[in-house]
Amino acid sequence: MSTGDAIISNPFADPSLHDDQHRFVQDSTLSVGRNASLTLGTDSLIVLDEGFTRKEPINCCGLIPSKSKTTKAIPFFNILWAELSEFDIVIHYAHHVSMDVVRVAVIEYLVDKPERTRVTTWVSKLLDRAYGESQRNKRIKVLINPYGGKGSAQKWYTRDIEPIFTAARCRVDVERTQFQGHAVEIAEKLDTDAYDVIASCSGDGLPHEVFNGLGKKRDARRALSNIAVVQLPCGSGNAMSWSLNGTDSNSMAALCIVKGVRTPLDLVSITQGERRTLSFLSQSLGIVAESDLGTENLRWLGSARFTYGFFVRILRKTIYPCDLAVKVEIGTKAEIKQHCHTQYHSRLSMEERRRVSEQPEPSSSPDDEGLPALKYGTIADDLPVDWNIVPYDNLGNFYAGNMKYMAPDSPFFSAAFPNDGYLDLITIDGDIRRSTAVKLMLSVESGKFFDMPEVLYRKITGYRIVPRGQKDGYISIDGERVPFAPFQAEVHHGLGTVLSKNGHVYEGKGVSSSGLGE
């Protein structure tokens, strides 16, 4: 019985809906070939093809030949491109060969000449469903760190990433970095009107360089707004890809970039000595910084080196005395949970998000659109009048984060958002019991870290930290070591741009309590 017959035979169906529903089915379904059809479903392209049926030698009972199913559902998110050639409709999509790996696949069907006009309209609808708010045919500048991924970044790009960009009809320009800091030079000289995306085949270090290169341009604010900075994960941590895409798979990240939605990102100015740099990810002093930077000789362990370094330092119960001043905006966990609830349920368009986050301050140079002026000054200036510097003699961990994940299975900053105008700050005493420190570490992966009583979690817009009692130590900015010296940080609301899966929040579960959050 056809869909139309089913509607007519139903005595309770509204007759006025019949024509609209029948027309919807007709518009959504395309008959192709002799025994096949393509239908635009709710969230997938439904392929019905009798040709999928294959005779198998025997079934499990060994008596009757079995048949495979004749339908295939391809999520719209996985549709890379569709077009009408001279005789055929051709659809490229990302096919899952495993849970974390996709490869380009193609379906192709002959189209009768009288149907070409209708097929053209149908293909347009398919691409609308496949891309939604995301930009098609992205112009991508790819930077490959030849030393990334233990030297495998180039191989991974060629095998896992390039075919997806090609199938999606992206326009790609590839350049290999030659030395540390090279990406800063490339981004600073880049014509940002010629590209939509800068994609780094690397760990989190190359995106850090790219943001800072764009920040050196005379039109820095315009450059940081116009071009999205993304990561194709080829490092040991890949925090950016985990936070924005929910994966460290090269092929899945490539698909997420093809389908990525432009998202404003808060950036943080760091002043230390006479230098000003931009941070997109995190700043740390204490056990996290030492667990990361102090294990550089163990990079062959991948992300496991961080866990190893952490447990080694727990046994020492090391403390890191400092003086700390913080501009707190949301100071309690209950208020932070309410803030998360509001953020999760307030979805704005890209234009609205950008307007909300636009910086009202003048640029640092009145003749151009350079970086925003520092409203809190630099580390060399007097402390802002509403900041109080407080001695912190038993600091164990100072960790400020702008993204949710810092490593696989490590959502330290579960209350973080790309564009809420705040930096999330975690401080933990260094003289807690070793067993408690271990519980804290294990609670990160389980999602219970935020609620642990030993964790002081605040949303801030700036801070100053002055280490004392040590001649040398580790301070990490976006995973890169900087001098062990005082520094100051200030948040710039929505200064940068990235691509994310939903344009609104980070991937993974956020904080929740009594129905608040996600």
C-alpha positions as CSV (number, residue, x, y, z in Angstrom):
1,M,0.0,0.0,0.0
2,S,1.4,3.4,-0.9
3,T,1.8,6.3,1.5
4,G,-1.1,8.1,-0.3
5,D,-3.4,5.1,0.0
6,A,-2.6,4.8,3.7
7,I,-3.6,8.4,4.3
8,I,-6.8,8.0,2.3
9,S,-7.8,4.7,4.0
10,N,-7.4,6.3,7.5
11,P,-10.9,7.6,8.5
12,F,-9.3,9.8,11.2
13,A,-6.8,11.5,8.9
14,D,-7.5,15.2,8.1
15,P,-8.3,15.2,4.3
16,S,-6.8,18.7,4.1
17,L,-3.4,17.4,5.0
18,H,-3.4,14.7,2.2
19,D,-2.2,16.9,-0.6
20,D,0.5,18.6,1.4
21,Q,1.9,15.3,2.8
22,H,1.7,13.6,-0.6
23,R,3.5,16.6,-2.2
24,F,6.2,16.5,0.6
25,V,6.8,12.8,-0.1
26,Q,7.1,13.5,-3.8
27,D,9.5,16.5,-3.3
28,S,11.7,14.6,-0.8
29,T,12.0,11.3,-2.8
30,L,13.9,10.9,-6.0
31,S,13.5,7.8,-8.1
32,V,16.8,6.8,-9.7
33,G,17.8,3.9,-11.8
34,R,15.4,1.0,-12.3
35,N,14.9,-0.1,-8.7
36,A,16.3,2.6,-6.4
37,S,15.2,5.8,-4.7
38,L,16.8,8.6,-2.7
39,T,14.7,10.2,0.1
40,L,15.5,13.2,2.3
41,G,14.6,11.9,5.8
42,T,14.5,13.7,9.1
43,D,18.3,13.6,9.7
44,S,19.6,11.3,7.0
45,L,19.5,10.5,3.3
46,I,17.7,7.2,2.9
47,V,18.9,5.1,0.0
48,L,16.6,2.3,-1.1
49,D,18.2,0.1,-3.7
50,E,17.3,-3.5,-4.6
51,G,20.9,-3.7,-5.9
52,F,22.1,-3.8,-2.3
53,T,20.5,-7.3,-2.0
54,R,23.2,-9.9,-2.3
55,K,22.7,-13.6,-2.2
56,E,24.6,-15.3,0.6
57,P,25.6,-19.0,0.3
58,I,23.6,-20.1,3.3
59,N,22.0,-18.6,6.4
60,C,22.8,-19.6,10.0
61,C,20.5,-22.7,9.7
62,G,22.3,-23.7,6.5
63,L,19.0,-24.1,4.6
64,I,17.7,-20.9,2.9
65,P,19.8,-18.3,1.1
66,S,19.7,-15.0,3.1
67,K,19.5,-11.4,1.8
68,S,21.1,-8.3,3.1
69,K,19.0,-5.2,3.7
70,T,18.1,-3.0,0.8
71,T,18.2,0.4,2.6
72,K,21.1,2.6,3.7
73,A,20.8,5.7,5.9
74,I,23.6,8.3,5.4
75,P,23.4,11.1,8.1
76,F,23.2,14.5,6.5
77,F,26.3,15.5,8.6
78,N,28.3,12.9,6.6
79,I,27.2,14.2,3.1
80,L,30.2,15.9,1.6
81,W,28.9,16.9,-1.8
82,A,26.2,16.1,-4.4
83,E,26.0,17.1,-8.0
84,L,24.4,16.3,-11.3
85,S,26.8,15.3,-14.0
86,E,26.0,14.8,-17.7
87,F,24.1,11.6,-17.1
88,D,24.3,10.8,-13.3
89,I,23.6,12.1,-9.9
90,V,26.8,11.7,-7.8
91,I,26.9,11.9,-4.0
92,H,30.1,11.8,-2.0
93,Y,29.9,11.1,1.7
94,A,32.0,10.1,4.7
95,H,31.5,6.4,5.4
96,H,32.3,5.0,8.8
97,V,34.8,2.2,8.5
98,S,35.1,2.1,12.3
99,M,33.7,4.2,15.1
100,D,36.4,6.8,14.8
101,V,37.5,6.6,11.2
102,V,35.7,7.7,8.0
103,R,36.6,7.4,4.4
104,V,35.2,9.0,1.3
105,A,32.5,6.8,-0.4
106,V,30.4,7.5,-3.5
107,I,26.9,6.6,-4.7
108,E,26.0,7.2,-8.3
109,Y,22.8,6.7,-10.2
110,L,21.7,7.3,-13.8
111,V,19.2,10.1,-14.3
112,D,16.7,10.3,-17.1
113,K,16.9,13.4,-19.2
114,P,13.3,14.6,-18.5
115,E,14.0,14.5,-14.8
116,R,17.1,16.7,-14.8
117,T,15.4,19.9,-13.7
118,R,13.7,18.1,-10.8
119,V,16.9,16.4,-9.8
120,T,18.8,19.7,-9.8
121,T,16.2,21.1,-7.3
122,W,16.5,17.9,-5.2
123,V,20.3,18.2,-5.1
124,S,20.0,21.8,-3.9
125,K,17.7,20.6,-1.1
126,L,20.1,17.8,-0.1
127,L,23.0,20.3,0.2
128,D,20.9,22.7,2.2
129,R,20.1,19.8,4.6
130,A,23.7,18.6,4.6
131,Y,25.3,22.0,5.4
132,G,22.7,23.9,7.3
133,E,24.4,27.0,8.9
134,S,27.8,25.8,7.8
135,Q,29.7,27.4,4.9
136,R,30.2,25.3,1.8
137,N,33.3,25.1,-0.3
138,K,35.5,26.5,2.4
139,R,38.9,28.0,1.4
140,I,41.4,26.4,3.7
141,K,45.0,27.2,4.4
142,V,46.5,24.0,5.8
143,L,49.7,24.2,7.9
144,I,51.5,20.9,8.4
145,N,54.0,20.5,11.2
146,P,56.2,17.8,9.7
147,Y,57.3,16.8,13.2
148,G,53.8,16.4,14.5
149,G,52.4,13.0,15.4
150,K,55.9,11.6,15.8
151,G,56.6,12.6,12.3
152,S,53.4,11.2,10.8
153,A,51.4,14.4,10.3
154,Q,52.1,14.5,6.5
155,K,51.1,10.9,6.1
156,W,47.9,11.4,8.1
157,Y,47.0,14.5,6.1
158,T,47.4,12.7,2.7
159,R,45.6,9.5,3.8
160,D,42.9,10.8,6.2
161,I,42.2,14.5,5.6
162,E,42.9,15.5,2.0
163,P,40.4,13.1,0.4
164,I,37.6,14.5,2.6
165,F,38.5,18.2,1.8
166,T,38.6,17.3,-1.9
167,A,35.3,15.4,-1.9
168,A,33.7,18.4,-0.2
169,R,34.9,20.7,-2.9
170,C,37.0,22.7,-0.5
171,R,39.8,24.9,-2.0
172,V,43.0,24.0,-0.2
173,D,46.5,25.5,0.0
174,V,49.0,23.5,1.9
175,E,52.2,24.8,3.5
176,R,54.7,23.0,5.8
177,T,56.2,24.8,8.7
178,Q,60.0,24.8,8.8
179,F,60.8,25.9,12.4
180,Q,59.2,26.8,15.7
181,G,57.4,30.1,15.3
182,H,57.1,29.7,11.5
183,A,53.3,29.6,11.8
184,V,53.4,33.1,13.5
185,E,55.1,34.5,10.4
186,I,52.8,32.7,8.0
187,A,49.6,33.9,9.8
188,E,51.0,37.5,10.1
189,K,51.6,37.8,6.4
190,L,48.5,35.9,5.3
191,D,45.9,37.5,3.1
192,T,42.9,36.8,5.4
193,D,40.4,37.8,2.6
194,A,41.7,34.9,0.5
195,Y,40.8,32.2,3.1
196,D,38.0,31.2,5.4
197,V,40.0,28.8,7.6
198,I,43.5,28.2,8.8
199,A,43.8,24.5,9.7
200,S,46.9,23.2,11.7
201,C,47.9,19.6,11.3
202,S,49.6,19.5,14.7
203,G,49.1,19.5,18.4
204,D,47.9,22.6,20.2
205,G,51.1,24.5,19.6
206,L,50.5,25.5,16.0
207,P,47.0,27.0,16.6
208,H,48.7,29.1,19.4
209,E,51.2,30.4,16.9
210,V,48.4,31.1,14.3
211,F,46.4,33.2,16.8
212,N,49.5,35.2,17.7
213,G,50.4,35.7,14.1
214,L,47.0,37.1,13.3
215,G,47.3,39.2,16.4
216,K,50.4,40.9,15.0
217,K,48.6,42.1,11.9
218,R,47.7,45.8,11.6
219,D,44.0,44.8,11.3
220,A,44.3,42.1,14.0
221,R,40.7,42.4,15.2
222,R,39.3,42.1,11.7
223,A,41.7,39.2,10.8
224,L,40.8,37.3,14.0
225,S,37.1,37.8,13.3
226,N,37.2,36.9,9.6
227,I,39.3,33.7,9.6
228,A,38.6,30.6,11.7
229,V,41.5,28.8,13.3
230,V,41.1,25.0,13.6
231,Q,43.1,21.9,14.5
232,L,43.6,18.7,12.5
233,P,44.8,16.6,15.5
234,C,48.3,15.3,15.1
235,G,49.7,16.0,18.5
236,S,49.7,14.3,21.9
237,G,47.0,16.4,23.6
238,N,44.8,17.8,20.8
239,A,42.7,19.7,23.4
240,M,41.3,22.1,20.7
241,S,39.9,19.3,18.6
242,W,38.5,17.4,21.6
243,S,36.7,20.6,22.8
244,L,35.3,21.7,19.4
245,N,34.9,18.4,17.6
246,G,34.7,15.8,20.3
247,T,37.4,13.7,18.7
248,D,41.2,13.3,18.0
249,S,40.6,11.3,14.9
250,N,42.1,13.0,11.8
251,S,39.4,11.9,9.4
252,M,36.5,12.8,11.8
253,A,38.1,16.2,12.6
254,A,38.4,16.8,8.8
255,L,34.6,16.1,8.5
256,C,33.9,18.3,11.4
257,I,35.8,21.2,9.8
258,V,34.0,20.7,6.5
259,K,30.7,20.9,8.4
260,G,32.0,23.3,11.1
261,V,29.9,26.3,12.2
262,R,31.7,29.7,12.7
263,T,31.9,30.3,16.4
264,P,33.4,33.4,18.2
265,L,36.0,32.4,20.7
266,D,37.2,34.4,23.8
267,L,40.9,35.0,23.7
268,V,43.2,36.0,26.6
269,S,46.0,38.6,26.5
270,I,49.0,37.5,28.6
271,T,51.6,40.2,29.5
272,Q,54.9,39.2,30.9
273,G,57.8,41.6,31.0
274,E,57.5,43.7,27.9
275,R,55.7,41.0,25.9
276,R,52.1,40.6,25.1
277,T,50.8,37.3,23.7
278,L,47.4,35.7,23.0
279,S,46.2,32.5,24.7
280,F,43.3,30.4,23.4
281,L,43.6,27.3,25.6
282,S,45.0,27.5,29.1
283,Q,47.5,28.9,31.5
284,S,49.0,26.9,34.3
285,L,51.5,27.0,37.2
286,G,52.0,24.1,39.6
287,I,51.4,20.4,39.2
288,V,49.6,20.6,35.9
289,A,52.3,22.8,34.3
290,E,55.0,20.4,35.6
291,S,53.1,17.3,34.6
292,D,53.0,18.7,31.0
293,L,56.2,20.6,30.5
294,G,58.3,18.5,32.9
295,T,57.6,15.3,30.8
296,E,58.7,16.6,27.4
297,N,61.3,13.8,27.3
298,L,58.4,11.3,27.5
299,R,56.4,12.5,24.4
300,W,56.6,9.0,23.0
301,L,54.0,8.1,25.7
302,G,51.5,10.3,24.1
303,S,48.8,11.7,26.4
304,A,49.8,9.1,29.0
305,R,52.9,11.2,29.9
306,F,50.6,13.7,31.6
307,T,49.1,11.1,33.9
308,Y,52.6,9.7,34.7
309,G,53.9,13.2,35.5
310,F,50.9,13.9,37.7
311,F,51.3,10.8,39.9
312,V,55.1,11.3,40.2
313,R,54.5,14.8,41.6
314,I,51.7,13.8,43.9
315,L,54.1,11.7,45.8
316,R,56.2,14.7,46.5
317,K,53.3,16.9,47.7
318,T,55.0,19.9,46.1
319,I,53.6,23.4,46.7
320,Y,54.2,26.5,44.6
321,P,54.0,29.7,46.8
322,C,52.8,32.8,44.9
323,D,50.9,36.1,45.3
324,L,47.6,36.0,43.4
325,A,45.1,38.7,42.5
326,V,41.9,37.8,40.6
327,K,39.0,39.7,39.0
328,V,36.2,37.4,39.9
329,E,32.9,37.6,38.0
330,I,31.1,34.4,39.2
331,G,32.4,33.2,42.5
332,T,30.3,30.2,43.6
333,K,29.6,26.8,42.0
334,A,25.9,27.3,42.4
335,E,26.0,30.5,40.4
336,I,28.3,28.9,37.8
337,K,25.7,26.1,37.3
338,Q,23.0,28.7,36.8
339,H,25.2,30.4,34.3
340,C,25.8,27.1,32.4
341,H,22.0,26.5,32.4
342,T,21.5,29.9,30.7
343,Q,24.3,29.4,28.2
344,Y,23.0,25.9,27.1
345,H,19.5,27.2,26.5
346,S,20.3,30.5,24.8
347,R,21.2,29.8,21.2
348,L,22.0,32.9,19.1
349,S,22.8,33.2,15.4
350,M,26.4,33.8,14.4
351,E,25.7,37.5,13.7
352,E,24.0,37.9,17.1
353,R,26.9,36.1,18.9
354,R,29.4,38.3,17.1
355,R,27.4,41.5,18.1
356,V,27.2,40.4,21.7
357,S,30.9,39.8,21.9
358,E,32.2,42.8,20.0
359,Q,34.7,44.7,22.1
360,P,33.6,48.2,22.9
361,E,37.1,49.4,23.8
362,P,39.2,51.3,21.3
363,S,42.0,49.4,19.7
364,S,45.6,49.8,21.0
365,S,46.4,51.9,17.9
366,P,43.9,54.5,16.9
367,D,44.9,54.4,13.2
368,D,44.0,50.7,12.7
369,E,42.1,47.8,14.2
370,G,44.9,46.2,16.1
371,L,44.4,44.2,19.3
372,P,42.0,45.7,21.9
373,A,43.5,48.0,24.5
374,L,44.2,46.4,27.9
375,K,41.6,47.7,30.3
376,Y,43.4,46.2,33.2
377,G,46.9,47.3,32.0
378,T,50.0,45.1,31.9
379,I,52.0,43.2,34.5
380,A,54.2,46.3,34.7
381,D,51.3,48.6,35.7
382,D,49.9,49.2,39.1
383,L,47.3,46.6,40.2
384,P,43.8,47.6,39.3
385,V,42.1,49.3,42.2
386,D,39.4,46.7,42.6
387,W,41.9,43.8,42.7
388,N,43.4,42.6,45.9
389,I,46.6,40.6,45.9
390,V,46.5,37.7,48.3
391,P,49.5,35.5,49.4
392,Y,48.9,31.9,48.5
393,D,51.5,30.0,50.4
394,N,50.3,26.4,49.8
395,L,49.2,26.5,46.1
396,G,49.3,23.1,44.5
397,N,47.7,23.9,41.2
398,F,46.8,27.1,39.4
399,Y,44.9,26.3,36.2
400,A,43.0,28.8,34.0
401,G,41.2,27.4,31.0
402,N,39.3,28.7,28.0
403,M,38.3,25.3,26.5
404,K,36.6,22.3,28.1
405,Y,39.1,19.6,27.3
406,M,42.9,19.7,28.0
407,A,43.6,16.2,26.8
408,P,41.6,13.1,25.9
409,D,39.1,12.2,28.7
410,S,40.2,15.3,30.6
411,P,37.4,17.8,30.7
412,F,39.0,19.9,33.5
413,F,36.9,23.0,32.6
414,S,33.4,21.4,32.4
415,A,31.7,24.8,32.8
416,A,33.7,26.5,30.0
417,F,32.0,28.0,26.9
418,P,33.6,29.4,23.7
419,N,32.1,32.8,24.0
420,D,30.7,33.6,27.5
421,G,33.4,36.3,28.1
422,Y,35.0,34.5,31.0
423,L,38.1,32.5,31.8
424,D,37.5,29.5,34.1
425,L,40.0,29.4,37.0
426,I,40.8,26.3,39.1
427,T,42.9,26.5,42.3
428,I,43.8,23.5,44.5
429,D,45.9,23.5,47.7
430,G,49.1,21.5,47.5
431,D,49.0,20.1,51.0
432,I,46.0,17.9,50.6
433,R,46.3,14.2,51.3
434,R,47.8,12.1,48.5
435,S,44.8,9.9,48.4
436,T,42.6,13.0,47.9
437,A,44.8,14.2,45.1
438,V,44.5,10.8,43.4
439,K,40.7,11.0,43.7
440,L,40.7,14.5,42.2
441,M,42.7,13.2,39.2
442,L,40.4,10.3,38.7
443,S,37.3,12.5,39.1
444,V,38.2,14.5,35.9
445,E,37.4,11.6,33.6
446,S,34.3,10.6,35.5
447,G,32.8,14.2,35.3
448,K,32.8,14.7,39.1
449,F,35.8,17.0,39.3
450,F,33.8,20.3,39.3
451,D,31.8,19.2,42.4
452,M,34.8,18.0,44.5
453,P,35.0,20.2,47.6
454,E,38.8,20.6,47.3
455,V,38.4,22.3,43.8
456,L,37.9,26.1,44.0
457,Y,36.3,26.9,40.6
458,R,35.6,30.5,39.5
459,K,34.7,32.5,36.4
460,I,37.0,35.5,36.0
461,T,37.9,38.2,33.5
462,G,41.5,38.8,34.6
463,Y,44.3,37.9,37.1
464,R,47.9,38.5,38.1
465,I,50.1,35.8,39.5
466,V,53.6,36.4,41.1
467,P,55.6,33.2,41.8
468,R,57.8,33.4,44.8
469,G,60.1,31.1,46.8
470,Q,61.5,29.4,43.6
471,K,64.3,30.5,41.4
472,D,62.9,28.5,38.5
473,G,59.9,26.4,37.6
474,Y,57.3,25.7,34.9
475,I,54.6,28.1,33.6
476,S,52.6,26.9,30.7
477,I,50.7,29.0,28.2
478,D,48.7,26.9,25.8
479,G,51.1,24.0,26.5
480,E,54.2,26.2,25.7
481,R,56.8,27.0,28.3
482,V,57.3,30.7,29.2
483,P,59.8,32.3,31.6
484,F,59.2,31.6,35.3
485,A,58.2,35.2,36.1
486,P,55.1,37.2,37.1
487,F,52.4,37.6,34.4
488,Q,48.9,39.1,34.0
489,A,45.9,37.9,32.0
490,E,42.8,39.6,30.6
491,V,39.9,38.1,28.7
492,H,38.7,39.6,25.3
493,H,35.2,38.5,24.7
494,G,34.7,36.8,21.3
495,L,38.0,38.2,19.8
496,G,38.8,35.0,17.9
497,T,37.0,32.7,15.6
498,V,36.9,28.9,15.4
499,L,34.7,26.2,13.8
500,S,32.6,24.0,16.1
501,K,30.0,21.3,15.5
502,N,27.1,23.4,16.9
503,G,28.4,27.0,17.0
504,H,27.4,27.4,20.6
505,V,28.9,25.1,23.2
506,Y,31.8,22.7,23.5
507,E,31.5,19.0,23.0
508,G,31.0,16.7,25.9
509,K,28.9,16.8,29.0
510,G,28.8,20.0,31.0
511,V,28.2,20.6,34.7
512,S,24.7,19.8,35.8
513,S,22.7,19.8,39.0
514,S,18.9,19.5,39.7
515,G,18.1,20.0,36.1
516,L,20.5,22.8,35.5
517,G,23.2,22.5,32.8
518,E,23.1,19.8,30.2
